[in-house]
């Protein structure tokens, strides 16, 4: 029986800060994560080949017959069929991107050079940059909608709601939606199990919210937005992904942005997503350790796990915030904020590891989760790895 492993490639470096705390395939884009896309299409549970310090939380299971899948690649039906039928010691290749390789062992990508290449001519979408997460999100919501809802029947919305094109809306069991306006004429709308949309919220498709997520009263949610599980959202949100367990519970704008898990944006936190001169955006790239041209005109906030902002915080265009950062104070902070930092435009200092872990433990407890030794070890490794970035 074939054994499937999601393999983190060198692109993991460019996808930080989100891959500091998770394998590449655990990034959410669309309704579900890349891991879930592969698991659903392959009808299995893939294991992970990722950074050593993440392997305890995301284990690797190997047999003598393994298919290693590039964890940044989004599966299609055609691609999955090709992966399932790969011969031994071959690699499925789309131009310069490898999709999957069948081998007893694969430790690094260099070993692929010795394997027979099988060309794949179909669509091959994959993450290369952190902004791809929100760029791909509208189309992935629509694609995941078909994957998640095929052969199933939606719960009915009650008549207090105003819905355009209700055939494009799927509501899971236990969801509560009252006095909302939903325009699904331009895409799909997915409302997860036990999710809630409160009164006067206005939503445009494509849109997805996962289990136990909440859209608060009078929120304005524009196309291309995904709200991950157990997240709360208010105010104005456009073309953004909240991976999960994070809150933007108050007024303020979030656009063309990605939030990791366990983040919290204080009341009236806003981000810019367009420069005043409309010029091309530069953004911090962890892989090269500097700002790079992106080719983008619109890009907002990229915030790693466990980071927070105080009330009235302002983020400049294309701000990258690492893991366990706390931002506060008047004015715009710098547009690269290292992990384990605290402060703002008036100055930044190191945020102690012990304090960060104490805060994380309290936040986990609010969601009835335990911040254990495994989580502590992960943050400890990130603290040490990112020490060179904290030159204030």
C-alpha positions as CSV (number, residue, x, y, z in Angstrom):
1,X,0.0,0.0,0.0
2,X,1.4,3.4,-1.0
3,X,2.4,5.8,1.8
4,X,2.0,9.5,1.1
5,X,4.3,12.1,2.7
6,X,4.0,15.9,2.3
7,X,7.6,17.1,1.7
8,X,8.7,20.7,2.6
9,X,10.9,22.1,-0.1
10,X,13.3,25.0,0.0
11,X,10.3,27.3,-0.6
12,X,9.6,26.9,3.2
13,X,12.1,29.7,3.8
14,X,10.2,32.2,1.6
15,X,6.9,31.3,3.3
16,X,8.0,32.4,6.7
17,X,6.7,33.7,9.1
18,X,3.8,31.2,8.6
19,X,6.2,28.3,8.2
20,X,8.1,29.0,11.4
21,X,5.3,27.2,13.2
22,X,3.9,24.7,10.7
23,X,4.8,22.7,7.6
24,X,4.1,24.4,4.3
25,X,1.0,22.2,3.6
26,X,-0.6,23.3,6.9
27,X,-1.2,26.8,5.4
28,X,-4.9,27.5,4.8
29,X,-5.8,28.8,1.3
30,X,-9.4,28.5,0.3
31,X,-11.7,26.7,2.7
32,X,-9.1,24.1,3.9
33,X,-5.4,23.7,4.2
34,X,-3.2,22.2,1.5
35,X,-2.9,19.1,3.7
36,X,-6.6,18.7,3.8
37,X,-6.9,19.1,0.0
38,X,-4.5,16.2,-0.6
39,X,-6.0,14.0,2.2
40,X,-9.5,14.4,0.7
41,X,-8.4,13.7,-2.8
42,X,-6.2,10.8,-1.9
43,X,-8.6,9.4,0.7
44,X,-5.7,9.1,3.2
45,X,-3.9,10.9,5.9
46,X,-0.5,12.2,4.7
47,X,2.4,12.5,7.1
48,X,5.0,15.3,7.0
49,X,8.7,15.7,6.1
50,X,9.5,19.1,7.5
51,X,12.0,21.0,9.8
52,X,13.4,18.8,12.5
53,X,11.9,20.9,15.4
54,X,8.4,20.6,13.9
55,X,8.5,16.8,13.5
56,X,7.3,15.9,17.0
57,X,4.1,17.9,16.4
58,X,3.8,16.9,12.7
59,X,5.2,13.3,12.5
60,X,6.8,11.5,9.6
61,X,5.7,8.0,8.7
62,X,7.8,6.1,6.2
63,X,7.4,2.6,4.6
64,X,9.3,0.9,1.8
65,X,6.9,2.4,-0.8
66,X,6.6,6.2,-0.3
67,X,5.2,8.9,-2.5
68,X,6.7,12.2,-1.5
69,X,4.5,15.2,-2.5
70,X,5.7,18.7,-2.8
71,X,3.8,20.4,0.1
72,X,3.5,23.7,-1.7
73,X,1.5,22.3,-4.6
74,X,-2.3,22.5,-4.8
75,X,-3.8,19.2,-6.0
76,X,-6.2,18.8,-8.9
77,X,-8.1,15.7,-10.0
78,X,-5.9,15.2,-13.0
79,X,-2.7,15.7,-10.9
80,X,-3.9,13.2,-8.2
81,X,-4.5,10.5,-10.8
82,X,-0.9,11.0,-12.1
83,X,0.5,10.9,-8.6
84,X,-1.3,7.7,-7.7
85,X,0.1,6.0,-10.8
86,X,3.7,7.0,-10.5
87,X,6.2,4.2,-11.1
88,X,9.0,3.5,-8.6
89,X,11.9,5.9,-8.7
90,X,10.2,8.5,-10.8
91,X,9.3,12.1,-10.3
92,X,6.3,13.9,-11.6
93,X,7.4,17.3,-13.0
94,X,5.6,20.4,-14.2
95,X,8.2,22.6,-16.0
96,X,10.7,23.5,-13.2
97,X,8.4,22.4,-10.4
98,X,8.4,18.8,-9.1
99,X,5.0,17.6,-7.9
100,X,5.7,14.2,-6.4
101,X,8.3,11.4,-6.3
102,X,7.9,7.7,-5.6
103,X,10.9,6.3,-3.7
104,X,11.8,4.3,-0.7
105,X,13.7,7.3,0.7
106,X,14.0,11.0,0.0
107,X,16.0,13.2,2.3
108,X,16.6,16.2,0.1
109,X,15.6,17.6,-3.2
110,X,19.0,17.0,-4.8
111,X,18.2,13.3,-4.9
112,X,15.5,14.0,-7.4
113,X,18.1,14.7,-10.1
114,X,18.9,11.0,-10.2
115,X,15.3,10.0,-10.8
116,X,13.4,9.5,-14.1
117,X,11.2,12.6,-14.9
118,X,7.6,12.2,-16.0
119,X,6.2,15.4,-17.4
120,X,2.9,16.7,-16.2
121,X,1.1,19.1,-18.6
122,X,-1.9,20.0,-16.5
123,X,-2.4,22.9,-14.2
124,X,0.2,23.2,-11.4
125,X,-0.5,25.9,-8.9
126,X,1.9,26.2,-6.0
127,X,2.9,28.6,-3.2
128,X,6.2,30.5,-3.9
129,X,5.6,33.7,-2.0
130,X,3.6,34.6,1.1
131,X,1.3,36.9,-0.9
132,X,0.2,33.9,-3.0
133,X,-1.9,32.9,0.0
134,X,-4.3,35.8,-0.5
135,X,-3.8,35.9,-4.3
136,X,-5.0,32.3,-4.8
137,X,-7.7,32.4,-2.1
138,X,-10.7,33.5,-4.2
139,X,-10.2,30.7,-6.7
140,X,-9.3,28.2,-4.0
141,X,-12.5,28.9,-2.1
142,X,-14.5,28.0,-5.2
143,X,-12.5,24.9,-5.9
144,X,-12.6,23.7,-2.3
145,X,-16.4,24.3,-2.2
146,X,-16.9,21.6,-4.8
147,X,-14.4,19.3,-2.9
148,X,-16.0,19.8,0.5
149,X,-19.7,19.8,-0.4
150,X,-19.9,17.3,-3.3
151,X,-22.9,14.9,-2.8
152,X,-24.0,16.7,0.4
153,X,-27.1,18.9,1.2
154,X,-26.8,22.3,2.8
155,X,-28.7,23.4,5.8
156,X,-31.3,26.0,5.0
157,X,-30.9,29.7,5.9
158,X,-33.9,31.2,7.7
159,X,-36.0,33.9,6.1
160,X,-34.5,36.7,8.2
161,X,-31.5,36.7,5.8
162,X,-31.3,38.3,2.3
163,X,-29.4,36.0,-0.1
164,X,-28.5,36.4,-3.7
165,X,-27.9,33.1,-5.6
166,X,-28.6,30.8,-2.6
167,X,-27.6,27.8,-4.8
168,X,-24.0,29.0,-4.3
169,X,-24.2,28.9,-0.5
170,X,-23.5,25.9,1.7
171,X,-24.3,25.9,5.4
172,X,-23.0,23.2,7.7
173,X,-24.9,21.7,10.6
174,X,-25.2,23.9,13.7
175,X,-24.4,27.2,11.9
176,X,-26.4,30.3,13.0
177,X,-27.1,33.1,10.5
178,X,-29.6,35.8,11.2
179,X,-30.5,39.1,9.5
180,X,-27.4,38.9,7.3
181,X,-26.9,40.0,3.6
182,X,-25.0,37.5,1.4
183,X,-24.3,38.1,-2.2
184,X,-23.1,34.9,-3.8
185,X,-23.6,35.9,-7.4
186,X,-19.8,36.0,-8.1
187,X,-18.7,32.9,-6.3
188,X,-19.3,30.4,-3.5
189,X,-20.0,30.9,0.2
190,X,-19.2,28.3,2.7
191,X,-20.4,28.5,6.3
192,X,-18.8,25.9,8.6
193,X,-20.2,23.8,11.4
194,X,-21.4,25.8,14.4
195,X,-20.2,29.0,12.8
196,X,-22.1,32.2,13.4
197,X,-22.9,35.3,11.3
198,X,-24.5,38.0,13.4
199,X,-27.0,40.7,12.5
200,X,-26.4,43.2,9.7
201,X,-23.2,41.5,8.5
202,X,-22.7,42.0,4.8
203,X,-20.8,39.4,2.8
204,X,-19.7,39.1,-0.8
205,X,-18.5,35.8,-2.4
206,X,-16.2,34.1,-2.7
207,X,-16.2,33.7,1.1
208,X,-15.5,30.9,3.6
209,X,-15.7,30.5,7.3
210,X,-14.7,27.4,9.2
211,X,-16.1,25.7,12.2
212,X,-17.0,27.8,15.3
213,X,-15.9,31.0,13.5
214,X,-17.9,34.2,14.1
215,X,-18.6,37.2,11.9
216,X,-19.7,40.0,14.2
217,X,-22.5,42.6,13.9
218,X,-22.4,44.9,10.9
219,X,-19.1,43.5,9.6
220,X,-18.3,44.2,6.0
221,X,-16.6,41.1,4.4
222,X,-15.5,41.5,0.8
223,X,-14.7,38.9,-1.8
224,X,-11.8,36.4,-1.4
225,X,-11.9,36.2,2.4
226,X,-11.4,33.1,4.5
227,X,-12.0,33.0,8.3
228,X,-10.3,30.0,9.9
229,X,-11.7,27.9,12.7
230,X,-12.5,29.5,16.1
231,X,-11.8,33.0,14.8
232,X,-13.8,36.2,15.4
233,X,-14.0,38.9,12.8
234,X,-15.6,42.4,12.8
235,X,-15.1,45.6,10.9
236,X,-14.0,45.6,7.3
237,X,-12.1,42.7,5.7
238,X,-11.1,42.1,2.0
239,X,-9.3,39.3,0.2
240,X,-7.6,38.1,3.4
241,X,-6.9,34.7,5.0
242,X,-7.1,34.1,8.8
243,X,-5.5,30.7,9.2
244,X,-7.3,30.0,12.5
245,X,-7.8,30.7,16.2
246,X,-7.2,34.4,15.7
247,X,-9.4,37.5,16.4
248,X,-10.0,40.7,14.6
249,X,-13.1,41.4,16.6
250,X,-13.5,45.2,16.2
251,X,-13.8,48.0,13.6
252,X,-10.7,48.6,11.4
253,X,-9.6,47.5,8.0
254,X,-7.7,44.3,7.0
255,X,-7.1,43.9,3.3
256,X,-4.9,41.7,1.1
257,X,-3.5,40.2,4.3
258,X,-2.7,36.9,6.1
259,X,-3.0,36.2,9.8
260,X,-1.5,33.1,11.4
261,X,-3.0,31.4,14.4
262,X,-3.4,32.8,17.9
263,X,-3.2,36.4,16.7
264,X,-5.2,39.3,18.0
265,X,-5.8,42.7,16.5
266,X,-6.8,45.4,18.9
267,X,-9.8,47.7,18.3
268,X,-9.3,50.0,15.3
269,X,-6.2,48.3,14.0
270,X,-5.9,49.2,10.3
271,X,-3.5,48.2,7.6
272,X,-2.6,50.0,4.4
273,X,-2.6,47.8,1.3
274,X,-1.7,50.4,-1.4
275,X,1.2,52.9,-1.5
276,X,0.3,56.6,-1.9
277,X,2.1,56.7,-5.2
278,X,0.6,53.5,-6.4
279,X,4.1,52.1,-7.1
280,X,5.3,48.5,-6.8
281,X,5.5,47.1,-3.3
282,X,8.6,45.7,-1.7
283,X,8.2,43.1,1.0
284,X,10.5,41.3,3.5
285,X,11.7,37.9,2.3
286,X,13.1,35.6,5.0
287,X,14.8,33.4,2.4
288,X,17.2,36.2,1.3
289,X,17.1,38.3,4.5
290,X,16.1,41.6,2.8
291,X,13.2,43.5,1.1
292,X,12.4,42.3,-2.4
293,X,10.3,43.7,-5.3
294,X,7.0,41.8,-5.4
295,X,5.4,42.9,-8.6
296,X,2.3,43.7,-6.5
297,X,0.4,46.9,-6.2
298,X,-1.8,45.7,-3.3
299,X,-0.4,43.9,-0.2
300,X,-1.4,44.4,3.4
301,X,-0.3,42.7,6.7
302,X,1.5,39.4,7.0
303,X,1.4,38.4,10.7
304,X,2.9,35.2,12.1
305,X,1.4,33.1,14.9
306,X,1.0,34.4,18.5
307,X,1.4,38.1,17.4
308,X,-0.8,40.9,18.7
309,X,-1.5,44.6,18.1
310,X,-2.9,47.1,20.6
311,X,-5.8,49.4,19.9
312,X,-5.4,52.0,17.1
313,X,-2.4,50.3,15.7
314,X,-1.5,51.3,12.1
315,X,0.4,49.0,9.8
316,X,2.0,50.3,6.6
317,X,1.7,48.6,3.2
318,X,3.2,45.1,3.1
319,X,4.2,44.9,6.8
320,X,5.7,41.5,7.8
321,X,5.3,40.6,11.5
322,X,7.1,37.6,12.9
323,X,6.0,35.1,15.6
324,X,5.2,36.3,19.2
325,X,5.5,40.0,18.4
326,X,3.5,42.7,20.3
327,X,3.0,46.0,18.5
328,X,1.7,49.2,20.2
329,X,2.1,52.9,20.2
330,X,1.3,55.9,17.9
331,X,2.5,56.1,14.4
332,X,3.5,53.4,11.9
333,X,5.9,50.8,13.1
334,X,8.6,49.5,10.7
335,X,7.4,47.3,8.0
336,X,9.5,44.3,9.1
337,X,8.9,43.4,12.8
338,X,11.1,40.5,13.9
339,X,9.8,37.6,16.0
340,X,9.8,38.1,19.8
341,X,9.7,41.9,19.5
342,X,7.6,44.4,21.4
343,X,7.0,48.1,20.7
344,X,6.3,50.3,17.7
345,X,7.3,53.4,16.0
346,X,9.0,54.8,19.1
347,X,11.3,51.8,19.4
348,X,11.3,48.0,19.6
349,X,12.8,45.8,22.2
350,X,13.1,42.0,22.7
351,X,10.0,40.2,24.0
352,X,11.2,37.6,26.5
353,X,10.6,34.0,25.6
354,X,9.3,33.1,29.1
355,X,6.7,35.9,28.8
356,X,5.7,34.9,25.3
357,X,5.1,31.3,26.5
358,X,3.1,32.4,29.5
359,X,0.9,34.5,27.3
360,X,0.5,31.6,24.8
361,X,-0.5,29.3,27.6
362,X,-3.3,31.6,28.8
363,X,-4.5,32.1,25.2
364,X,-4.6,28.3,24.6
365,X,-6.6,27.8,27.8
366,X,-9.3,30.2,26.6
367,X,-9.9,27.7,23.7
368,X,-9.7,24.7,26.1
369,X,-6.3,23.7,24.7
370,X,-3.0,23.0,26.5
371,X,0.2,24.8,25.6
372,X,2.6,21.9,26.3
373,X,6.3,21.0,26.1
374,X,6.0,20.4,22.4
375,X,4.7,24.0,21.8
376,X,7.3,25.4,24.2
377,X,10.1,23.7,22.3
378,X,8.9,25.0,19.0
379,X,8.8,28.6,20.2
380,X,12.2,28.2,21.9
381,X,13.7,27.1,18.6
382,X,12.1,30.0,16.7
383,X,13.4,32.4,19.4
384,X,17.0,31.2,18.9
385,X,16.7,31.1,15.1
386,X,15.4,34.6,14.8
387,X,17.8,36.2,17.3
388,X,19.9,37.8,14.5
389,X,16.8,39.7,13.2
390,X,16.5,41.4,16.6
391,X,19.0,44.2,16.1
392,X,17.3,47.3,17.4
